[in-house]
């Protein structure tokens, strides 16, 4: 249950907050979104400021490779009904400075939101959990992403499991169908399991407990050596065409009826319902609070432009692409502009392009764009897919009549969002 609220800050922290607000305000007036700078300044002045800002709040931490921003927004909506304020890093700044900034923004006359729902980069979960003493930790999935920065995915999952073990009071809500995620979740004494068959099993071949081979049979998976197996879901998403029903404990069934499209978003909503009931929100009430959500941080937004519309989609690794390809398969074929960059926020390594089954785009007119359009073009050529190259992905959508999907990785997506909205 949700209880308490932020505690009064000591003098040093109050001074740090005051300076951080001045700097953050100046950054915003200068045209910077300011989602990090305030927290960075506050931390320089008081190294314990994140812990002080989180003290007394009910904190939910959401981590994993894909779906953090959307699931965090959904959980914040579920917990934010009835006039309750919720602090959240809705802009996706998910490292300690960004999380500190989000808590700074929630302060008002030394009283702020009693609940904080924060997405956390997997590599920083240990630091953020140590500072915030979370009530709930959500583990969405683990797959390869930004190998040059984050490292090998099994190492990431093992470190997350160590964080789970170090916080036994936190309620852990984890994805049963992801082998690595389940391995981390099993470090908790009594995890809550969310299930629905995963669309990506490319990182699920080795047991996280003993390194034995994992075999898959239908929706089940198991280690052939130590016997580790897929846990039964406490909350199970059952797909019905492009809708979904979440079956929960005690035989309950909650229809989702989301405006956000795709299996991935219905699964994100199942996590939100599971977290909601842990903190006292009825699943039917939670589902109703999600039904008018149309986009999250520009994701899935459809923009009207001269000559047609552009839908903005984010896909930054093979697992994310598996979700997007499933979404594109739900509708009639239409032009797709794929934009790939390799800047610092994306990861410099784009070898992941060879793990994406771009062959599934054969029915769509295709444009390759972005800083790494050449690499993408080579991959598409090997897939046997006709396409054209474009220097500017946004211009490519404007040159196309009718409805277009623009799929970008991290910086390409945000560049396009700023240009089109």
C-alpha positions, 0 to 999 in steps of 0.5 A, spaced: 500 500 500 502 507 498 503 510 505 507 516 507 510 522 503 517 525 502 521 527 508 523 534 510 530 536 507 536 538 511 539 545 510 545 542 505 540 538 501 535 544 501 541 549 498 543 544 493 535 543 491 535 551 490 541 552 486 539 546 482 532 549 480 536 555 478 540 552 473 535 547 471 530 553 469 536 557 466 537 551 462 530 550 460 530 558 458 536 557 453 532 551 450 535 545 453 530 540 456 533 540 463 532 533 464 539 532 467 542 538 469 538 540 475 540 533 478 547 533 476 548 540 480 544 538 486 549 531 486 555 535 486 553 539 492 550 534 496 552 527 494 546 524 498 541 528 495 537 522 491 536 518 497 534 525 501 529 526 496 526 519 495 526 518 503 519 517 505 516 516 498 513 509 495 518 508 490 517 503 484 523 502 479 522 499 472 528 496 469 529 492 463 532 493 455 525 495 452 519 498 454 521 502 460 519 509 458 512 506 456 511 501 462 513 507 467 508 512 464 503 506 465 504 505 472 504 512 474 497 513 471 495 507 474 498 510 481 496 517 480 488 517 480 484 520 485 488 526 485 494 523 487 501 526 485 506 521 482 513 523 481 516 520 474 522 521 469 517 521 463 522 524 459 526 517 459 532 520 463 534 514 467 540 515 470 541 517 477 542 525 475 535 524 471 532 521 476 534 526 481 532 531 477 525 528 476 524 528 484 527 535 484 521 537 479 516 534 484 518 538 490 513 543 492 513 547 498 517 541 501 511 537 500 512 533 493 508 527 490 508 521 495 509 516 490 515 516 485 515 511 479 522 511 475 525 508 469 532 506 471 538 504 466 540 497 468 547 499 469 545 503 474 539 499 478 544 498 484 546 505 485 538 508 484 536 502 489 541 503 494 539 510 494 531 510 494 529 503 498 524 501 493 517 498 495 517 495 488 522 493 482 519 491 475 524 487 471 521 487 464 526 483 459 533 483 458 536 482 451 543 485 447 543 492 447 549 497 446 554 492 447 559 497 447 557 501 453 552 496 457 556 489 456 554 482 455 547 481 456 547 475 461 552 479 465 547 485 466 542 480 468 546 477 473 548 484 476 540 485 476 539 479 480 544 481 485 540 488 486 534 484 487 537 479 492 540 485 496 533 488 497 529 483 500 523 488 502 522 490 495 516 486 491 519 484 485 514 483 479 518 480 473 517 477 466 516 469 466 517 468 459 524 471 459 529 466 461 534 472 463 529 476 467 526 470 470 533 468 473 534 475 476 527 475 479 528 468 482 533 472 487 527 475 490 523 471 496 516 471 493 516 474 486 510 476 482 510 473 475 507 476 469 507 472 462 505 472 455 509 468 450 516 472 448 517 475 441 524 474 442 528 468 444 535 470 441 538 471 448 535 465 451 539 459 450 543 459 456 541 457 463 542 463 468 543 459 474 548 453 471 550 455 464 546 449 461 542 449 455 535 452 455 530 448 451 523 451 449 517 447 448 511 451 446 510 457 451 514 453 456 522 453 457 527 449 462 534 448 463 536 441 461 541 441 466 539 443 473 531 443 472 530 451 472 524 452 468 519 458 467 515 460 473 507 460 472 504 467 471 501 470 476 498 475 471 497 472 464 496 476 458 491 473 453 491 475 446 485 476 442 486 479 435 489 486 437 486 486 444 488 483 450 485 480 457 489 480 463 488 474 467 490 475 474 490 471 481 483 468 483 481 467 476 480 475 475 480 477 468 481 484 466 480 487 459 485 492 456 482 495 450 488 500 449 489 505 444 496 504 444 497 498 439 501 492 439 503 486 443 508 489 447 504 495 449 499 490 452 504 486 455 506 493 458 499 494 461 499 487 464 505 489 468 502 496 470 496 492 473 500 487 477 504 493 480 497 497 481 494 491 485 501 491 489 500 498 491 492 498 492 489 499 485 484 494 483 485 492 476 479 494 473 480 501 475 487 501 473 485 498 466 480 504 465 486 509 467 490 506 461 485 506 456 486 514 454 493 513 453 495 514 446 502 516 446 508 516 450 514 521 449 512 521 442 512 513 441 506 511 437 504 518 435 501 519 429 503 526 426 499 530 420 503 533 415 501 535 408 500 529 403 499 524 409 500 522 416 507 519 419 507 514 425 513 515 429 516 508 432 522 506 436 526 500 435 533 500 438 535 493 438 533 486 435 528 485 441 525 491 440 525 490 432 521 484 433 516 488 437 515 493 431 515 488 426 509 484 429 506 491 430 507 493 422 504 486 421 497 488 424 495 493 418 496 493 411 502 494 408 505 502 407 511 505 406 516 505 412 522 509 413 528 506 417 533 511 420 539 508 424 544 512 428 550 510 432 551 516 436 553 516 444 546 515 446 545 509 441 551 505 442 557 505 436 556 498 434 550 497 429 552 489 428 545 488 431 542 490 424 544 483 422 540 480 428 533 483 425 529 479 421 528 485 416 526 480 411 519 481 414 519 488 411 518 485 404 511 487 403 513 494 405 516 500 400 522 501 404 527 507 405 534 507 409 536 513 412 540 516 418 547 516 420 548 509 418 544 508 412 549 505 408 550 499 413 542 498 413 542 498 406 547 493 406 543 489 411 537 490 406 540 488 400 542 481 403 535 480 405 533 481 398 529 487 399 528 493 395 529 500 398 532 507 396 536 511 400 535 518 403 539 523 407 534 525 411 529 521 414 524 526 416 524 529 409 523 522 406 516 521 410 514 528 407 516 526 400 511 520 401 504 521 400 499 517 405 500 514 411 508 512 413 511 509 418 518 512 421 522 507 425 528 510 428 533 508 433 534 512 439 537 519 437 534 518 430 527 517 433 528 523 438 530 527 432 524 526 428 520 527 433 522 534 434 522 535 427 515 533 426 511 535 432 
